[in-house]
Amino acid sequence: MRVDLFDFELPEDRIALRPAEPRDSARMLVVRPGHEPLLEDSAVRNLPDFLKAGDVLVVNDTRVIPARLEGARVRGETSARIEATLHKRESPERWRAFLRPAKRVNVGERIRFGDASESMSCLLGHLDATVVEKGDGGEAVLEFALAGAALDDIIMNIGQMPLPPYIAGKRAEDSKDERDYQTLFARVSGAVAAPTAGLHYTPELVAAIETHGVKVLTVTLHVGAGTFLPVKSDDTADHNMHSEFGIVTEEVARAINEARARGGRIVATGTTSLRILESATGEDGVVKRFAGDTSIFITPGYRFRAVDILLTNFHLPRSTLFMLVSAFSGLEVMKQVYAHAIAHRYRFYSYGDACLLFRAEN
């Protein structure tokens, strides 16, 4: 499909720079394709009213790591400042990353992140990495001088929270983001971007959902920085999706299958939960255990096999995520949804408001 079909104009002042307080006070636009009215203005705290006993709510338990590293390329007596955003782990000592500016670095060169002092121990202040591979779009593979838990520890020490560029370009990261940019369910470290629909939940909201007879289950998808990359091709068929690692356990798969057999609906919290569930589901609609990479790219025409309802934020124009929601509820419906959201001053993107999408009939 033509990428320009997914374009729209968004005023700059609709981009949320801070989350709603409390989190579940965010607005929620309810969208029911094929029903009247199509749209209903509500709030996230009212989510239980749109669910029913026997439904299953799936959330992503990935935890964001401070994946933005600042350092310097070392070349003889000269150096140049380099920023790296880690986005996918390749091995205990290797990460795939986006470098900026990438043109200043060659394969085989060393980058020193953190404290540049040669006298400091690597474990205390700095971290060396060698560029072992370079790809397109500023991507590179870095091999670090440490591996495993030791590497994780120093990244936690010297790294910075990788706020989305549409927030980071408007204000600096601060200590509030360390809390605000993690979901209530964050448990398994590995994401470099938050599964932002999960940011809306509070303990009180989860308790209300469970009291309503809805079971809450967790999956894992480590969101990569590729989620922020624009679609540069003119046709969706030419876009290359970056892969992300995800897990659906045997226990969770069984619980979802049993709920569906009893007539329950599967409600995905965010496009990340939806993507890993669809990756784990066969053509027969049965969810299976999954542990591995997925680069699933969902555009209109995709036949959904697992998810019935999707809670998600408002996404960027021409993005793969806007393409996904257009596949879920219909492109023309989503154009109406976003026009309504803009006109009624809904807040967009990671720290913004939400919409509750019911799936259009295939």
Helices and strands as residue ranges (DSSP letters): G 3-6, G 12-14, G 23-25, E 27-31, E 39-43, G 44-50, E 56-60, E 62-64, E 68-75, E 78-89, E 94-100, G 102-104, E 110-114, E 126-134, E 139-144, H 148-158, H 165-168, H 175-180, E 188-191, G 196-200, H 203-211, E 215-221, G 225-228, G 236-238, E 244-248, H 250-261, E 266-269, H 270-279, E 290-294, E 309-313, H 320-329, H 331-343, E 354-358
